[in-house]
């Protein structure tokens, strides 16, 4: 009976651990022989899930959808993003070795620009290039020089280069916090050499974003957002002596799921841009056309504020 139990656990463990394949058709379940069900005796296929080459996909997180569906602005502000850096100083946590890889992405500027251009489907911010301003200026110099050479060769007047847009607002900030093991826990049980356990861990990433007036240098708006990062893992094992204690059988099986830190940073940035738009609307820096800070549901209700109070203020 023990042998049958070990074989069953071994077969189930093989089905739960994914295998790698570089063949695209292996992305679907692959039939690896047949077996009889222990209760019904019906022959059933054994399927394995493969980690394989997949096509790239566009990631639409909930914050992205909300930002995309934002009503348009009455007048689109021109903004610039010079940097949005990792200010956490955190490194990846790996036991037993010194890892110099950073815990969070270094592409904060790209994510902020993407969120600004996503707002309202591109109907909100006009973003000017500042992170790669050196390359932009050099390219404009090349164009200007080429036009002057062409004009001199053809004895015509050289066409100038259109002036660069200047921004009225600078978006600044960064990733200011990455707290690990904010919450940990798990459960487990073991009897007769057979055990099972589950663990989870929660990390938190924090974003700070502010809008600064170019004319006065005043910080007009400031927002902080945070996003939790969950990791869950489960494992089972068997440690038994058989054949009168002369043979040792040991089986281990486990799987873990870790939420993407990059996606967490991205959705926190998108939430910060959305809140920045709402704050600017509330304080009169810009206006949302046919919009409201807290959009109502289909039934006209919203749990974030009192509709009666709002109606009285509008009167």
LOSELO-33700 format. One line per 3 residues: number of its first residue (from 0); their letters; for each residue x, y, z of N, C-alpha, C. Coordinates in nm, 2 decimals. Example, Ala and Ser with C-alpha at 12.3 -4.5 7.8 and 13.67 -1.06 7.14 Angstrom:
0> AS> 1.32/-0.57/0.78/1.23/-0.45/0.78/1.32/-0.33/0.78 | 1.28/-0.22/0.71/1.37/-0.11/0.71/1.29/0.00/0.79
END
This chain:
0> XXX> 0.08/-0.12/0.00/0.00/0.00/0.00/0.09/0.13/0.00 | 0.20/0.12/0.07/0.29/0.24/0.08/0.35/0.26/-0.05 | 0.38/0.16/-0.13/0.44/0.18/-0.26/0.35/0.25/-0.35
3> XXX> 0.22/0.20/-0.35/0.12/0.27/-0.44/0.11/0.42/-0.40 | 0.11/0.44/-0.27/0.10/0.58/-0.23/0.22/0.67/-0.28 | 0.34/0.61/-0.27/0.46/0.68/-0.32/0.45/0.70/-0.47
6> XXX> 0.41/0.60/-0.54/0.40/0.62/-0.69/0.30/0.73/-0.72 | 0.18/0.73/-0.65/0.08/0.83/-0.68/0.13/0.97/-0.65 | 0.20/0.98/-0.54/0.25/1.12/-0.51/0.36/1.16/-0.61
9> XXX> 0.44/1.06/-0.65/0.55/1.09/-0.75/0.49/1.14/-0.88 | 0.38/1.07/-0.92/0.31/1.11/-1.05/0.25/1.24/-1.04 | 0.18/1.27/-0.92/0.12/1.40/-0.91/0.22/1.51/-0.90
12> XXX> 0.34/1.48/-0.84/0.44/1.59/-0.83/0.50/1.62/-0.97 | 0.51/1.52/-1.05/0.56/1.54/-1.19/0.46/1.63/-1.27 | 0.33/1.62/-1.23/0.23/1.70/-1.31/0.22/1.84/-1.26
15> XXX> 0.27/1.86/-1.13/0.25/2.00/-1.08/0.37/2.09/-1.11 | 0.49/2.03/-1.14/0.61/2.11/-1.16/0.62/2.13/-1.31 | 0.62/2.26/-1.36/0.62/2.28/-1.51/0.76/2.25/-1.56
18> XXX> 0.77/2.21/-1.69/0.89/2.18/-1.75/0.92/2.29/-1.86 | 1.04/2.31/-1.89/1.08/2.41/-1.99/1.08/2.35/-2.13 | 1.03/2.43/-2.23/1.03/2.39/-2.37/1.04/2.52/-2.45
21> XXX> 1.12/2.51/-2.56/1.13/2.62/-2.65/1.04/2.60/-2.77 | 0.95/2.51/-2.77/0.86/2.48/-2.88/0.73/2.54/-2.85 | 0.68/2.64/-2.93/0.56/2.71/-2.90/0.44/2.63/-2.88
24> XXX> 0.42/2.51/-2.96/0.30/2.43/-2.94/0.30/2.36/-2.80 | 0.41/2.36/-2.73/0.41/2.30/-2.60/0.34/2.39/-2.49 | 0.30/2.51/-2.53/0.24/2.60/-2.43/0.11/2.54/-2.38
27> XXX> 0.05/2.45/-2.46/-0.08/2.39/-2.42/-0.04/2.26/-2.34 | -0.14/2.20/-2.28/-0.11/2.08/-2.20/-0.07/1.97/-2.30 | 0.03/1.89/-2.26/0.09/1.79/-2.34/0.05/1.65/-2.28
30> XXX> 0.00/1.56/-2.35/-0.04/1.43/-2.30/0.08/1.34/-2.29 | 0.11/1.29/-2.18/0.23/1.21/-2.15/0.18/1.07/-2.10 | 0.12/0.99/-2.19/0.07/0.86/-2.15/-0.06/0.86/-2.08
33> XXX> -0.10/0.75/-2.03/-0.23/0.73/-1.97/-0.21/0.66/-1.84 | -0.31/0.68/-1.75/-0.31/0.60/-1.62/-0.45/0.57/-1.58 | -0.47/0.48/-1.49/-0.61/0.45/-1.45/-0.64/0.53/-1.32
36> XXX> -0.76/0.58/-1.31/-0.80/0.65/-1.19/-0.81/0.55/-1.08 | -0.76/0.59/-0.96/-0.75/0.50/-0.85/-0.89/0.45/-0.80 | -0.99/0.53/-0.82/-1.13/0.50/-0.77/-1.21/0.44/-0.88
39> XXX> -1.22/0.51/-1.00/-1.31/0.46/-1.10/-1.24/0.36/-1.20 | -1.11/0.36/-1.20/-1.04/0.27/-1.29/-1.04/0.31/-1.43 | -1.09/0.44/-1.46/-1.10/0.49/-1.60/-0.96/0.54/-1.64
42> XXX> -0.92/0.51/-1.76/-0.79/0.56/-1.81/-0.80/0.71/-1.84 | -0.71/0.78/-1.78/-0.70/0.93/-1.80/-0.56/0.97/-1.85 | -0.56/1.08/-1.93/-0.43/1.12/-1.98/-0.36/1.20/-1.87
45> XXX> -0.23/1.19/-1.87/-0.14/1.27/-1.77/-0.10/1.39/-1.85 | -0.13/1.51/-1.80/-0.09/1.63/-1.87/0.01/1.71/-1.79 | 0.10/1.77/-1.86/0.20/1.86/-1.80/0.20/2.00/-1.86
48> XXX> 0.21/2.10/-1.77/0.22/2.24/-1.82/0.36/2.27/-1.84 | 0.38/2.34/-1.96/0.52/2.37/-1.99/0.54/2.52/-1.98 | 0.67/2.56/-1.93/0.71/2.69/-1.94/0.78/2.70/-2.08
51> XXX> 0.73/2.78/-2.17/0.77/2.78/-2.31/0.78/2.92/-2.36 | 0.83/2.93/-2.48/0.83/3.06/-2.55/0.69/3.11/-2.58 | 0.66/3.23/-2.54/0.53/3.29/-2.56/0.54/3.42/-2.64
54> XXX> 0.44/3.45/-2.70/0.43/3.58/-2.78/0.42/3.70/-2.68 | 0.48/3.81/-2.71/0.47/3.93/-2.62/0.33/3.98/-2.61 | 0.29/4.03/-2.49/0.16/4.08/-2.47/0.16/4.22/-2.41
57> XXX> 0.05/4.29/-2.43/0.04/4.42/-2.37/-0.03/4.41/-2.24 | 0.04/4.46/-2.13/-0.01/4.44/-2.00/-0.11/4.56/-1.96 | -0.23/4.52/-1.94/-0.33/4.62/-1.90/-0.38/4.59/-1.76
60> XXX> -0.31/4.66/-1.67/-0.34/4.64/-1.53/-0.47/4.73/-1.49 | -0.53/4.70/-1.38/-0.65/4.78/-1.35/-0.63/4.93/-1.34 | -0.51/4.97/-1.29/-0.48/5.12/-1.29/-0.47/5.17/-1.43
63> XXX> -0.41/5.09/-1.52/-0.40/5.13/-1.66/-0.53/5.16/-1.72 | -0.63/5.07/-1.70/-0.76/5.08/-1.76/-0.83/5.21/-1.70 | -0.82/5.23/-1.57/-0.88/5.35/-1.51/-0.82/5.48/-1.57
66> XXX> -0.69/5.48/-1.58/-0.62/5.59/-1.64/-0.65/5.62/-1.78 | -0.67/5.51/-1.86/-0.70/5.52/-2.00/-0.84/5.58/-2.02 | -0.93/5.54/-1.93/-1.07/5.58/-1.94/-1.10/5.72/-1.88
69> XXX> -0.99/5.79/-1.84/-1.01/5.92/-1.78/-1.07/6.02/-1.88 | -1.17/6.10/-1.84/-1.22/6.20/-1.94/-1.11/6.30/-1.98 | -1.12/6.35/-2.10/-1.02/6.44/-2.15/-1.01/6.57/-2.07
72> XXX> -0.89/6.64/-2.09/-0.87/6.77/-2.03/-0.93/6.88/-2.11 | -0.97/6.99/-2.04/-1.02/7.10/-2.11/-0.90/7.17/-2.19 | -0.78/7.17/-2.13/-0.66/7.22/-2.20/-0.54/7.13/-2.15
75> XXX> -0.47/7.08/-2.25/-0.36/6.99/-2.22/-0.24/7.06/-2.17 | -0.20/7.03/-2.05/-0.07/7.09/-2.00/0.05/7.03/-2.06 | 0.16/7.11/-2.08/0.28/7.06/-2.13/0.37/7.03/-2.01
78> XXX> 0.42/6.90/-2.00/0.50/6.86/-1.89/0.63/6.80/-1.94 | 0.73/6.79/-1.85/0.86/6.73/-1.87/0.90/6.64/-1.76 | 0.97/6.53/-1.80/1.01/6.44/-1.70/1.16/6.42/-1.72
81> XXX> 1.24/6.47/-1.62/1.39/6.46/-1.63/1.44/6.33/-1.57 | 1.39/6.29/-1.46/1.43/6.17/-1.40/1.33/6.12/-1.30 | 1.33/5.99/-1.28/1.24/5.93/-1.18/1.31/5.80/-1.14
84> XXX> 1.40/5.82/-1.04/1.50/5.72/-1.01/1.46/5.63/-0.89 | 1.53/5.52/-0.88/1.52/5.43/-0.76/1.60/5.49/-0.64 | 1.53/5.53/-0.54/1.59/5.59/-0.42/1.58/5.50/-0.30
87> XXX> 1.55/5.38/-0.33/1.53/5.28/-0.21/1.67/5.23/-0.16 | 1.76/5.22/-0.25/1.89/5.16/-0.21/1.88/5.01/-0.18 | 1.77/4.95/-0.22/1.75/4.81/-0.19/1.81/4.72/-0.30
90> XXX> 1.86/4.60/-0.25/1.92/4.50/-0.34/1.83/4.38/-0.33 | 1.84/4.30/-0.43/1.76/4.17/-0.43/1.80/4.09/-0.31 | 1.70/4.03/-0.25/1.73/3.95/-0.13/1.75/3.80/-0.17
93> XXX> 1.88/3.76/-0.16/1.91/3.62/-0.20/2.00/3.56/-0.09 | 1.95/3.45/-0.03/2.02/3.40/0.08/2.16/3.34/0.04 | 2.26/3.36/0.12/2.39/3.30/0.10/2.48/3.37/0.01
96> XXX> 2.44/3.47/-0.07/2.53/3.53/-0.16/2.50/3.68/-0.15 | 2.60/3.76/-0.20/2.59/3.91/-0.21/2.54/3.94/-0.35 | 2.42/3.98/-0.37/2.36/4.01/-0.50/2.36/4.17/-0.52
99> XXX> 2.42/4.21/-0.63/2.42/4.35/-0.65/2.31/4.40/-0.75 | 2.22/4.31/-0.78/2.11/4.35/-0.86/2.01/4.43/-0.78 | 1.95/4.53/-0.83/1.86/4.62/-0.76/1.72/4.55/-0.74
102> XXX> 1.65/4.58/-0.63/1.53/4.52/-0.60/1.41/4.57/-0.69 | 1.42/4.69/-0.74/1.32/4.75/-0.82/1.38/4.79/-0.96 | 1.29/4.81/-1.05/1.33/4.85/-1.18/1.40/4.99/-1.19
105> XXX> 1.49/5.01/-1.28/1.55/5.14/-1.30/1.49/5.22/-1.41 | 1.38/5.17/-1.47/1.31/5.23/-1.58/1.20/5.32/-1.53 | 1.21/5.39/-1.43/1.10/5.47/-1.38/1.06/5.58/-1.47
108> XXX> 1.15/5.65/-1.54/1.12/5.75/-1.63/1.03/5.70/-1.74 | 1.06/5.59/-1.80/0.98/5.53/-1.91/0.84/5.50/-1.86 | 0.83/5.45/-1.74/0.70/5.42/-1.69/0.61/5.54/-1.66
111> XXX> 0.68/5.65/-1.61/0.61/5.78/-1.59/0.56/5.84/-1.72 | 0.65/5.84/-1.82/0.61/5.89/-1.95/0.49/5.81/-2.01 | 0.50/5.68/-2.00/0.40/5.60/-2.05/0.26/5.63/-1.98
114> XXX> 0.27/5.64/-1.85/0.14/5.67/-1.78/0.09/5.81/-1.81 | 0.17/5.91/-1.83/0.13/6.04/-1.87/0.06/6.04/-2.01 | 0.12/5.96/-2.10/0.07/5.95/-2.24/-0.06/5.87/-2.24
117> XXX> -0.07/5.78/-2.14/-0.19/5.69/-2.14/-0.31/5.77/-2.09 | -0.29/5.87/-2.00/-0.40/5.94/-1.94/-0.50/5.99/-2.04 | -0.63/5.94/-2.03/-0.73/5.98/-2.12/-0.71/5.94/-2.26
120> XXX> -0.64/5.83/-2.29/-0.61/5.79/-2.42/-0.53/5.89/-2.50 | -0.44/5.96/-2.43/-0.35/6.06/-2.50/-0.42/6.20/-2.51 | -0.53/6.22/-2.43/-0.60/6.35/-2.44/-0.56/6.44/-2.32
123> XXX> -0.46/6.41/-2.25/-0.43/6.48/-2.13/-0.30/6.56/-2.14 | -0.19/6.49/-2.12/-0.06/6.56/-2.11/0.02/6.56/-2.24 | 0.08/6.68/-2.27/0.18/6.69/-2.38/0.32/6.68/-2.32
126> XXX> 0.38/6.56/-2.34/0.51/6.53/-2.28/0.62/6.57/-2.37 | 0.72/6.65/-2.32/0.83/6.69/-2.40/0.95/6.60/-2.36 | 1.04/6.57/-2.45/1.16/6.49/-2.42/1.26/6.57/-2.35
129> XXX> 1.30/6.52/-2.23/1.41/6.58/-2.15/1.51/6.48/-2.11 | 1.47/6.35/-2.09/1.56/6.25/-2.05/1.67/6.23/-2.15 | 1.63/6.23/-2.28/1.73/6.22/-2.39/1.76/6.35/-2.46
132> XXX> 1.76/6.46/-2.39/1.77/6.59/-2.45/1.90/6.61/-2.52 | 2.01/6.55/-2.48/2.14/6.56/-2.55/2.13/6.51/-2.69 | 2.08/6.39/-2.70/2.07/6.33/-2.84/1.97/6.41/-2.92
135> XXX> 1.87/6.46/-2.86/1.77/6.54/-2.94/1.84/6.67/-2.99 | 1.91/6.74/-2.91/1.98/6.86/-2.95/2.08/6.84/-3.05 | 2.16/6.73/-3.04/2.26/6.69/-3.14/2.19/6.67/-3.28
138> XXX> 2.08/6.60/-3.28/2.01/6.57/-3.40/1.96/6.69/-3.46 | 1.91/6.79/-3.38/1.86/6.91/-3.44/1.98/6.99/-3.50 | 2.10/6.99/-3.44/2.21/7.05/-3.49/2.25/6.99/-3.63
141> XXX> 2.24/6.86/-3.64/2.27/6.79/-3.77/2.18/6.84/-3.87 | 2.05/6.85/-3.84/1.95/6.90/-3.94/1.98/7.04/-3.98 | 2.00/7.12/-3.88/2.03/7.26/-3.91/2.16/7.28/-4.00
144> XXX> 2.26/7.20/-3.97/2.38/7.21/-4.05/2.36/7.16/-4.19 | 2.28/7.05/-4.20/2.26/6.99/-4.34/2.18/7.09/-4.42 | 2.08/7.16/-4.36/2.00/7.25/-4.43/2.08/7.37/-4.48
147> XXX> 2.17/7.42/-4.39/2.26/7.53/-4.43/2.35/7.49/-4.54 | 2.41/7.37/-4.54/2.50/7.33/-4.65/2.42/7.32/-4.78 | 2.30/7.26/-4.77/2.21/7.25/-4.89/2.18/7.39/-4.95
150> XXX> 2.14/7.48/-4.86/2.11/7.62/-4.90/2.23/7.69/-4.97 | 2.35/7.66/-4.91/2.47/7.73/-4.97/2.50/7.67/-5.11 | 2.48/7.54/-5.12/2.51/7.47/-5.25/2.41/7.51/-5.36
153> XXX> 2.29/7.54/-5.32/2.18/7.57/-5.42/2.15/7.72/-5.42 | 2.23/7.80/-5.34/2.21/7.94/-5.34/2.07/7.98/-5.30 | 2.01/7.91/-5.20/1.88/7.94/-5.15/1.89/7.97/-5.00
156> XXX> 1.78/8.01/-4.95/1.77/8.05/-4.80/1.75/7.92/-4.72 | 1.83/7.90/-4.62/1.81/7.78/-4.54/1.69/7.79/-4.45 | 1.62/7.67/-4.45/1.50/7.66/-4.36/1.55/7.63/-4.22
159> XXX> 1.49/7.70/-4.13/1.52/7.68/-3.99/1.45/7.56/-3.93 | 1.49/7.53/-3.80/1.43/7.42/-3.73/1.32/7.48/-3.63 | 1.21/7.41/-3.62/1.11/7.46/-3.53/1.16/7.46/-3.39
162> XXX> 1.12/7.57/-3.31/1.17/7.57/-3.17/1.11/7.46/-3.09 | 1.19/7.42/-2.99/1.14/7.32/-2.90/1.03/7.37/-2.81 | 0.93/7.28/-2.77/0.83/7.32/-2.68/0.90/7.33/-2.54
165> XXX> 0.85/7.43/-2.46/0.90/7.44/-2.32/0.78/7.39/-2.23 | 0.82/7.33/-2.12/0.72/7.27/-2.03/0.68/7.38/-1.93 | 0.56/7.37/-1.89/0.51/7.46/-1.78/0.52/7.39/-1.64
168> XXX> 0.53/7.25/-1.65/0.53/7.17/-1.53/0.64/7.06/-1.54 | 0.71/7.04/-1.44/0.81/6.93/-1.43/0.76/6.82/-1.34 | 0.75/6.70/-1.39/0.71/6.59/-1.30/0.84/6.53/-1.24
171> XXX> 0.84/6.52/-1.11/0.96/6.47/-1.04/0.92/6.36/-0.94 | 1.02/6.30/-0.88/0.99/6.20/-0.77/1.07/6.08/-0.79 | 1.02/5.97/-0.74/1.10/5.84/-0.76/1.04/5.73/-0.68
174> XXX> 1.10/5.62/-0.68/1.06/5.50/-0.60/1.13/5.52/-0.47 | 1.06/5.55/-0.36/1.12/5.59/-0.24/1.12/5.48/-0.13 | 1.06/5.37/-0.16/1.05/5.27/-0.06/1.03/5.13/-0.11
177> XXX> 1.10/5.03/-0.06/1.07/4.89/-0.09/1.09/4.81/0.04 | 0.99/4.78/0.11/0.99/4.72/0.24/0.96/4.57/0.22 | 1.05/4.48/0.26/1.04/4.34/0.24/0.99/4.28/0.37
180> XXX> 0.92/4.17/0.36/0.87/4.09/0.47/0.78/4.17/0.56 | 0.70/4.26/0.51/0.61/4.33/0.59/0.51/4.24/0.66 | 0.47/4.14/0.59/0.39/4.04/0.66/0.43/3.90/0.60
183> XXX> 0.45/3.81/0.69/0.48/3.67/0.66/0.40/3.57/0.74 | 0.39/3.45/0.69/0.32/3.35/0.76/0.31/3.22/0.68 | 0.24/3.13/0.74/0.23/3.00/0.67/0.17/2.89/0.77
186> XXX> 0.14/2.78/0.71/0.08/2.67/0.78/0.15/2.54/0.73 | 0.15/2.44/0.82/0.21/2.31/0.78/0.16/2.20/0.87 | 0.18/2.08/0.83/0.14/1.96/0.91/0.23/1.84/0.86
189> XXX> 0.26/1.75/0.95/0.34/1.64/0.92/0.30/1.52/1.01 | 0.29/1.40/0.95/0.26/1.28/1.03/0.31/1.16/0.95 | 0.37/1.07/1.03/0.43/0.95/0.97/0.52/0.97/0.85
192> XXX> 0.60/1.08/0.86/0.69/1.11/0.76/0.64/1.18/0.64 | 0.51/1.21/0.64/0.45/1.28/0.53/0.41/1.42/0.57 | 0.45/1.52/0.50/0.43/1.66/0.54/0.39/1.75/0.43
195> XXX> 0.32/1.86/0.46/0.28/1.96/0.37/0.28/2.10/0.43 | 0.33/2.20/0.36/0.34/2.33/0.42/0.31/2.44/0.31 | 0.26/2.55/0.36/0.23/2.67/0.27/0.29/2.79/0.34
198> XXX> 0.35/2.88/0.26/0.41/3.01/0.32/0.37/3.12/0.23 | 0.36/3.24/0.28/0.33/3.36/0.20/0.42/3.48/0.26 | 0.44/3.57/0.17/0.52/3.69/0.21/0.46/3.81/0.14
201> XXX> 0.46/3.93/0.21/0.41/4.05/0.15/0.52/4.16/0.16 | 0.55/4.21/0.04/0.64/4.33/0.03/0.56/4.45/-0.01 | 0.62/4.57/0.01/0.55/4.69/-0.03/0.64/4.78/-0.10
204> XXX> 0.60/4.84/-0.22/0.68/4.94/-0.29/0.60/5.07/-0.28 | 0.68/5.18/-0.26/0.61/5.31/-0.24/0.67/5.41/-0.34 | 0.58/5.49/-0.40/0.61/5.58/-0.51/0.58/5.72/-0.46
207> XXX> 0.67/5.82/-0.49/0.64/5.96/-0.46/0.65/6.04/-0.59 | 0.55/6.12/-0.62/0.55/6.20/-0.74/0.50/6.34/-0.71 | 0.56/6.44/-0.77/0.52/6.58/-0.75/0.52/6.66/-0.88
210> XXX> 0.44/6.76/-0.89/0.44/6.85/-1.01/0.49/6.98/-0.96 | 0.59/7.03/-1.03/0.66/7.16/-0.99/0.64/7.26/-1.10 | 0.61/7.38/-1.06/0.59/7.49/-1.16/0.72/7.54/-1.21
213> XXX> 0.74/7.55/-1.34/0.87/7.59/-1.40/0.89/7.74/-1.38 | 0.78/7.82/-1.38/0.79/7.97/-1.36/0.83/8.01/-1.22 | 0.78/7.94/-1.12/0.80/7.99/-0.98/0.88/7.89/-0.90
216> XXX> 0.89/7.76/-0.95/0.96/7.66/-0.87/0.88/7.60/-0.76 | 0.75/7.64/-0.75/0.67/7.59/-0.64/0.62/7.45/-0.67 | 0.62/7.37/-0.56/0.56/7.24/-0.57/0.41/7.25/-0.57
219> XXX> 0.35/7.23/-0.68/0.20/7.25/-0.69/0.12/7.13/-0.64 | 0.17/7.01/-0.67/0.10/6.89/-0.63/0.20/6.78/-0.58 | 0.16/6.70/-0.49/0.24/6.60/-0.44/0.16/6.47/-0.40
222> XXX> 0.20/6.36/-0.45/0.12/6.23/-0.43/0.22/6.12/-0.39 | 0.17/6.04/-0.30/0.24/5.91/-0.27/0.15/5.80/-0.28 | 0.19/5.69/-0.35/0.11/5.57/-0.36/0.20/5.45/-0.32
225> XXX> 0.13/5.34/-0.29/0.20/5.22/-0.26/0.13/5.10/-0.32 | 0.20/4.99/-0.34/0.15/4.87/-0.39/0.21/4.75/-0.32 | 0.13/4.66/-0.28/0.18/4.54/-0.22/0.22/4.44/-0.32
228> XXX> 0.32/4.36/-0.28/0.38/4.25/-0.37/0.37/4.12/-0.29 | 0.29/4.03/-0.34/0.26/3.90/-0.28/0.34/3.79/-0.33 | 0.39/3.70/-0.24/0.46/3.58/-0.28/0.40/3.46/-0.20
231> XXX> 0.36/3.36/-0.27/0.30/3.24/-0.21/0.37/3.12/-0.26 | 0.39/3.03/-0.17/0.46/2.90/-0.20/0.40/2.78/-0.12 | 0.40/2.67/-0.18/0.35/2.55/-0.12/0.44/2.43/-0.15
234> XXX> 0.46/2.34/-0.06/0.55/2.22/-0.08/0.50/2.11/0.00 | 0.53/1.99/-0.05/0.50/1.86/0.02/0.62/1.77/0.01 | 0.63/1.68/0.11/0.74/1.59/0.11/0.71/1.46/0.18
237> XXX> 0.78/1.36/0.15/0.77/1.23/0.21/0.91/1.18/0.25 | 0.92/1.14/0.38/1.05/1.09/0.43/1.02/0.96/0.50 | 1.05/0.85/0.44/1.01/0.72/0.50/1.12/0.61/0.48
240> XXX> 1.12/0.53/0.58/1.21/0.41/0.57/1.12/0.29/0.54 | 1.15/0.21/0.44/1.07/0.09/0.40/1.16/-0.03/0.41 | 1.10/-0.15/0.38/1.17/-0.27/0.39/1.24/-0.29/0.52
243> XXX> 1.17/-0.28/0.63/1.22/-0.30/0.76/1.33/-0.20/0.80 | 1.31/-0.08/0.75/1.40/0.02/0.78/1.54/0.02/0.71 | 1.55/-0.05/0.60/1.68/-0.06/0.53/1.68/0.03/0.41
246> XXX> 1.57/0.07/0.36/1.56/0.16/0.24/1.49/0.29/0.27 | 1.56/0.39/0.23/1.50/0.53/0.25/1.44/0.58/0.12 | 1.32/0.63/0.14/1.24/0.69/0.03/1.22/0.84/0.07
249> XXX> 1.26/0.93/-0.02/1.24/1.07/0.01/1.19/1.14/-0.12 | 1.07/1.21/-0.11/1.01/1.28/-0.22/0.98/1.42/-0.18 | 1.01/1.52/-0.27/0.97/1.65/-0.24/0.91/1.71/-0.36
252> XXX> 0.81/1.80/-0.34/0.74/1.87/-0.44/0.70/2.01/-0.40 | 0.71/2.11/-0.48/0.67/2.24/-0.44/0.66/2.33/-0.56 | 0.59/2.44/-0.53/0.57/2.54/-0.64/0.55/2.68/-0.57
255> XXX> 0.59/2.78/-0.63/0.58/2.92/-0.58/0.53/3.02/-0.68 | 0.46/3.12/-0.64/0.41/3.22/-0.73/0.45/3.36/-0.67 | 0.52/3.44/-0.75/0.57/3.57/-0.70/0.51/3.68/-0.79
258> XXX> 0.45/3.77/-0.73/0.39/3.89/-0.81/0.51/3.97/-0.86 | 0.49/4.02/-0.98/0.60/4.09/-1.05/0.62/4.23/-0.98 | 0.75/4.25/-0.94/0.78/4.38/-0.88/0.77/4.49/-0.99
261> XXX> 0.81/4.46/-1.11/0.80/4.56/-1.22/0.65/4.61/-1.24 | 0.56/4.51/-1.24/0.42/4.54/-1.26/0.37/4.62/-1.14 | 0.42/4.59/-1.02/0.38/4.66/-0.90/0.42/4.81/-0.91
264> XXX> 0.54/4.83/-0.95/0.60/4.97/-0.96/0.51/5.04/-1.07 | 0.49/4.97/-1.18/0.41/5.04/-1.29/0.27/5.08/-1.24 | 0.20/4.99/-1.18/0.06/5.02/-1.14/0.06/5.13/-1.03
267> XXX> 0.17/5.14/-0.94/0.18/5.24/-0.84/0.20/5.38/-0.91 | 0.28/5.38/-1.02/0.31/5.50/-1.09/0.18/5.55/-1.16 | 0.11/5.46/-1.22/-0.02/5.49/-1.29/-0.12/5.55/-1.19
270> XXX> -0.13/5.49/-1.07/-0.22/5.54/-0.97/-0.18/5.68/-0.92 | -0.04/5.70/-0.92/0.01/5.84/-0.88/-0.03/5.94/-0.98 | -0.02/5.91/-1.11/-0.05/6.00/-1.22/-0.20/6.03/-1.21
273> XXX> -0.28/5.93/-1.19/-0.43/5.94/-1.18/-0.47/6.04/-1.07 | -0.40/6.02/-0.95/-0.43/6.10/-0.84/-0.38/6.24/-0.86 | -0.27/6.26/-0.93/-0.22/6.39/-0.97/-0.32/6.47/-1.05
276> XXX> -0.38/6.40/-1.15/-0.48/6.46/-1.23/-0.60/6.50/-1.15 | -0.65/6.42/-1.06/-0.76/6.45/-0.97/-0.73/6.57/-0.88 | -0.61/6.57/-0.82/-0.57/6.68/-0.73/-0.56/6.81/-0.81
279> XXX> -0.51/6.81/-0.92/-0.50/6.93/-1.00/-0.63/6.98/-1.04 | -0.73/6.89/-1.07/-0.87/6.93/-1.10/-0.93/6.99/-0.97 | -0.91/6.93/-0.86/-0.97/6.98/-0.73/-0.92/7.12/-0.70
282> XXX> -0.79/7.15/-0.73/-0.72/7.27/-0.69/-0.72/7.38/-0.80 | -0.79/7.35/-0.91/-0.81/7.45/-1.01/-0.69/7.47/-1.11 | -0.59/7.37/-1.11/-0.48/7.39/-1.20/-0.52/7.35/-1.35
285> XXX> -0.61/7.26/-1.36/-0.67/7.22/-1.49/-0.81/7.17/-1.46 | -0.88/7.13/-1.57/-1.02/7.09/-1.56/-1.04/6.97/-1.64 | -1.11/6.87/-1.58/-1.15/6.75/-1.65/-1.29/6.78/-1.72
288> XXX> -1.29/6.76/-1.85/-1.42/6.78/-1.92/-1.51/6.66/-1.89 | -1.64/6.70/-1.85/-1.74/6.60/-1.82/-1.69/6.50/-1.72 | -1.60/6.54/-1.63/-1.55/6.45/-1.54/-1.57/6.48/-1.39
291> XXX> -1.53/6.39/-1.31/-1.54/6.41/-1.16/-1.43/6.34/-1.10 | -1.39/6.39/-0.98/-1.28/6.32/-0.91/-1.31/6.18/-0.89 | -1.43/6.15/-0.84/-1.47/6.01/-0.81/-1.58/5.97/-0.91
294> XXX> -1.56/5.91/-1.02/-1.67/5.88/-1.11/-1.78/5.80/-1.05 | -1.90/5.83/-1.08/-2.01/5.76/-1.02/-2.03/5.62/-1.09 | -2.10/5.53/-1.02/-2.13/5.40/-1.08/-2.25/5.42/-1.17
297> XXX> -2.30/5.31/-1.24/-2.41/5.32/-1.33/-2.54/5.37/-1.26 | -2.55/5.34/-1.13/-2.67/5.38/-1.06/-2.66/5.52/-1.01 | -2.55/5.59/-1.03/-2.54/5.72/-0.99/-2.48/5.74/-0.85
300> XXX> -2.45/5.62/-0.78/-2.40/5.63/-0.65/-2.25/5.61/-0.65 | -2.19/5.66/-0.54/-2.04/5.65/-0.52/-2.02/5.65/-0.37 | -1.94/5.55/-0.33/-1.92/5.53/-0.18/-1.81/5.63/-0.13
303> XXX> -1.74/5.70/-0.22/-1.63/5.78/-0.18/-1.67/5.92/-0.13 | -1.80/5.96/-0.16/-1.84/6.09/-0.11/-1.99/6.09/-0.11 | -2.05/6.19/-0.04/-2.19/6.21/-0.02/-2.25/6.29/-0.14
306> XXX> -2.34/6.23/-0.21/-2.40/6.30/-0.33/-2.48/6.42/-0.28 | -2.55/6.41/-0.17/-2.63/6.52/-0.12/-2.54/6.64/-0.09 | -2.43/6.61/-0.02/-2.34/6.72/0.01/-2.29/6.79/-0.11
309> XXX> -2.25/6.71/-0.22/-2.20/6.77/-0.34/-2.31/6.85/-0.41 | -2.44/6.81/-0.41/-2.54/6.88/-0.47/-2.57/7.02/-0.40 | -2.55/7.01/-0.26/-2.57/7.14/-0.19/-2.46/7.24/-0.22
312> XXX> -2.33/7.18/-0.24/-2.22/7.27/-0.27/-2.24/7.34/-0.41 | -2.29/7.26/-0.50/-2.31/7.31/-0.64/-2.42/7.41/-0.64 | -2.52/7.40/-0.56/-2.62/7.50/-0.55/-2.57/7.63/-0.50
END
